[in-house]
């Protein structure tokens, strides 16, 4: 379990996150939603250790984040970022192989790592991309490669920062189905920044609403993705329809 206790984060004198208290259990898919600038990406960066918070405490399996060695923490948590540094001309294969760096000193890594890499390359059918440079990839191709890198890292927790933003419909749902499979088969936990409420409603177990750096709701998706809370979060009207056991959310501006 990941526990965040009274986490605050500021940039100079500007407070970005206020008193964040959250728990993330294994075996669940969490959707993190909120307006632009609400602190969603910042929260993921703090959990993965890329940003240092002002005060508070983060525990992973009851051990403080700061007590982990970098290599051990990389075996616990993987991040699929919005952007990837393209200053270096890495190929897709090289990027995916980076996911195995935390295990490089393991005795059987050459066999185990190759098996896992080959498995996900085949599953996502990206064989033709393997020797392609990241600078030559489309946004969707890049996102698929970064997602596979996170999967081969084989962590207990996967953080996704708008990982479907550049994907077409097929690859969006394929990625989501693969997430659900990882959660079900390996008891992983996924925390994803998602802008599409219908995608969140379809795949997530729980939803966290973040507004102005504060958590305003966290509960099962059917208790959070409701008219009043959606209006409070985004200042839009919404209608929710049940269709074939799935909830479809229509949102719109009230022009009155």
C-alpha atoms as one frame of an Amber mdcrd trajectory, in Angstrom:
protein
   0.000   0.000   0.000   1.043   3.586  -0.682   0.132   6.077   2.040   0.370
   9.843   1.676   0.125  11.714   4.966  -0.348  15.495   5.090   1.629  16.118
   1.899   2.191  19.768   0.996   4.119  21.074  -1.979   5.033  24.608  -3.033
   6.949  26.329  -5.805   8.569  29.380  -4.235   5.676  31.041  -2.371   2.908
  29.378  -4.375   1.185  26.408  -2.721   0.481  23.670  -5.279  -0.733  20.802
  -3.056  -2.513  21.202   0.277  -2.628  18.551   3.021  -2.951  15.507   0.761
  -3.989  12.350   2.619  -4.489   9.320   0.387  -4.087   5.551   0.428  -3.627
   3.325  -2.616  -4.181  -0.406  -2.169  -2.772  -3.139  -4.367  -5.116  -4.671
  -6.907  -7.009  -1.472  -7.727  -7.184   1.019 -10.581  -7.360   4.617  -9.365
  -8.370   7.490 -11.625  -7.071  10.958 -10.779  -9.227  13.662 -12.356  -9.408
  17.425 -12.098  -9.086  20.704 -14.009  -5.836  21.772 -15.635  -3.394  23.048
 -13.033  -5.034  21.234 -10.128  -1.829  19.378  -9.192  -2.455  15.944 -10.708
   0.892  15.534 -12.498   2.709  17.100  -9.562   1.180  14.506  -7.252   2.455
  11.653  -9.446   5.922  13.229  -9.594   5.987  13.392  -5.798   4.924   9.759
  -5.406   7.564   8.552  -7.860  10.220  10.652  -6.143  10.880  13.227  -8.863
   9.801  16.170  -6.698  10.557  16.801  -3.042   7.536  17.795  -0.956   7.556
  20.512   1.728   6.348  18.358   4.597   4.353  15.240   5.331   5.206  11.604
   4.774   4.974   8.964   2.058   5.015   5.284   2.989   5.312   2.389   0.558
   4.632  -0.943   2.254   5.027   0.907   5.599   8.525   2.073   4.676   9.291
   5.760   4.186  10.043   6.838   0.633  13.306   8.448   1.739  14.503   5.143
   3.226  14.474   3.386  -0.155  17.563   3.084  -2.300  16.893   4.396  -5.795
  17.258   0.970  -7.394  14.885  -0.653  -4.891  12.312   2.098  -5.325  12.478
   1.595  -9.092  11.376  -1.994  -8.483   8.304  -0.692  -6.652   7.001   2.172
  -8.784   7.056   2.942 -12.521   5.892   6.139 -14.200   4.598   6.636 -17.729
   5.144  10.394 -18.198   3.383  12.832 -20.504   6.705  13.595 -22.169  10.022
  11.826 -22.653  13.381  13.532 -23.159  14.076  13.360 -26.885  17.537  14.936
 -26.747  18.983  11.437 -27.064  18.263   9.417 -30.165  17.107   6.223 -28.438
  15.330   3.506 -30.375  12.116   1.927 -29.140  14.029  -1.215 -28.163  16.546
   0.772 -26.107  13.793   2.648 -24.284  11.933  -0.555 -23.438  15.140  -2.178
 -22.188  15.601   0.748 -19.775  12.698  -0.715 -17.823  14.953  -3.601 -16.789
  17.810  -1.450 -15.436  16.789  -1.956 -11.765  17.341  -5.707 -12.225  20.611
  -5.553 -14.137  22.609  -7.141 -11.304  20.204 -10.058 -10.858  21.779 -13.421
 -11.655  19.132 -14.535 -14.172  18.256 -11.099 -15.558  19.419 -11.722 -19.126
  16.925 -14.571 -19.536  14.049 -13.220 -17.415  14.322  -9.696 -18.800  14.418
 -10.793 -22.427  11.420 -13.062 -21.907   9.349 -10.255 -20.402  10.403  -7.744
 -23.059   9.600 -10.148 -25.903   6.226 -10.935 -24.307   5.031  -7.321 -24.291
   6.568  -6.464 -27.665   4.517  -9.281 -29.170   1.387  -8.440 -27.156   1.359
  -4.848 -28.416   2.563  -5.816 -31.901   5.297  -3.176 -32.084   7.965  -5.292
 -33.779   8.171  -2.790 -36.650   8.881   0.042 -34.210  11.825  -1.536 -32.421
  14.626   0.109 -34.414  12.754   3.378 -34.884  14.174   6.454 -33.146  11.993
   8.187 -30.565  12.435  11.412 -32.556  10.767   9.733 -35.538   7.819   8.272
 -33.617   4.326   9.706 -33.558   2.902  10.705 -30.181   0.855   7.514 -30.042
   3.815   5.285 -30.897   5.876   6.978 -28.210   3.163   6.445 -25.587   2.895
   2.743 -26.407   6.660   2.311 -26.086   6.748   4.133 -22.729   3.861   2.012
 -21.452   5.675  -1.194 -22.413   8.798   0.128 -20.665   6.722   0.504 -17.480
   5.286  -3.001 -17.834   8.699  -4.649 -18.234   9.873  -2.735 -15.152   7.505
  -5.143 -13.361   6.637  -2.937 -10.385   3.853  -3.200  -7.820   2.611   0.279
  -8.721   2.273   1.934 -12.131   1.630   5.671 -12.446   0.171   6.945 -15.712
   0.252  10.652 -16.526  -2.296  11.073 -19.326  -0.915   7.929 -20.934  -3.778
   7.687 -23.454  -3.678  11.321 -24.609  -2.015  10.523 -27.958  -3.562   7.116
 -28.593  -6.313   6.233 -31.048  -9.458   4.493 -29.784  -8.210   0.955 -30.390
  -4.881   1.457 -28.637  -6.531   3.384 -25.800  -8.794   0.457 -24.970  -6.015
  -2.075 -25.561  -3.842  -0.242 -23.042  -6.696  -0.104 -20.542  -7.465  -3.805
 -20.958  -3.797  -4.632 -20.396  -3.850  -2.538 -17.224  -6.850  -4.477 -15.933
  -5.103  -7.757 -16.734  -1.975  -6.705 -14.827  -4.104  -5.655 -11.851  -6.086
  -8.897 -11.836  -3.260 -11.360 -12.485  -0.426  -9.704 -10.550  -2.241  -7.624
  -7.896  -0.682  -4.424  -9.170  -2.020  -0.965  -8.409  -2.435   1.695 -11.085
  -2.848   5.429 -10.485  -3.754   7.287 -13.667  -4.331  10.925 -14.519  -7.367
  10.772 -16.819  -9.256  13.600 -18.528 -11.908  11.398 -20.141 -14.569  10.735
 -17.498 -16.132   7.977 -19.598 -12.800   6.179 -19.740 -12.487   6.578 -15.974
 -16.033   5.311 -15.467 -15.436   2.286 -17.674 -12.124   1.089 -16.222 -11.346
   2.587 -12.806 -12.277   1.162  -9.416 -11.983   4.421  -7.502 -11.849   8.079
  -8.473  -9.924  10.876  -6.785 -11.045  14.421  -7.557  -8.378  17.088  -7.211
  -9.174  20.812  -7.381  -6.850  23.710  -6.590  -4.373  21.276  -5.064  -6.894
  19.731  -2.678  -8.649  16.362  -2.661 -12.381  17.088  -2.779 -13.560  13.485
  -3.244 -12.221   9.913  -3.143 -14.519   6.928  -3.356 -15.823   4.185  -5.621
 -16.384   5.545  -9.113 -20.184   5.306  -8.999 -20.208   7.458  -5.863 -17.887
  10.108  -7.286 -18.834  10.408 -10.951 -22.208  11.988 -10.215 -23.784  15.248
 -11.342 -23.147  17.351  -8.227 -19.504  16.357  -7.835 -18.760  16.776 -11.554
 -20.247  20.276 -11.391 -18.230  21.122  -8.282 -15.029  19.927  -9.949 -15.383
  21.257 -13.496 -18.240  23.779 -13.285 -20.178  21.978 -16.023 -23.569  20.306
 -16.159 -23.781  16.585 -16.851 -26.186  13.782 -17.601 -25.419  10.174 -16.764
 -27.013   7.328 -18.686 -26.794   3.610 -17.961 -26.318   1.569 -21.129 -25.729
  -2.186 -21.122 -24.399  -2.012 -17.587 -22.028   0.853 -18.377 -22.391   4.487
 -17.325 -22.058   7.118 -20.037 -21.418  10.703 -18.973 -22.448  13.663 -21.121
 -21.104  17.016 -19.958 -21.977  20.477 -21.235 -21.956  24.165 -20.334 -25.154
  25.675 -19.009 -25.603  28.787 -21.158 -28.181  30.342 -18.839
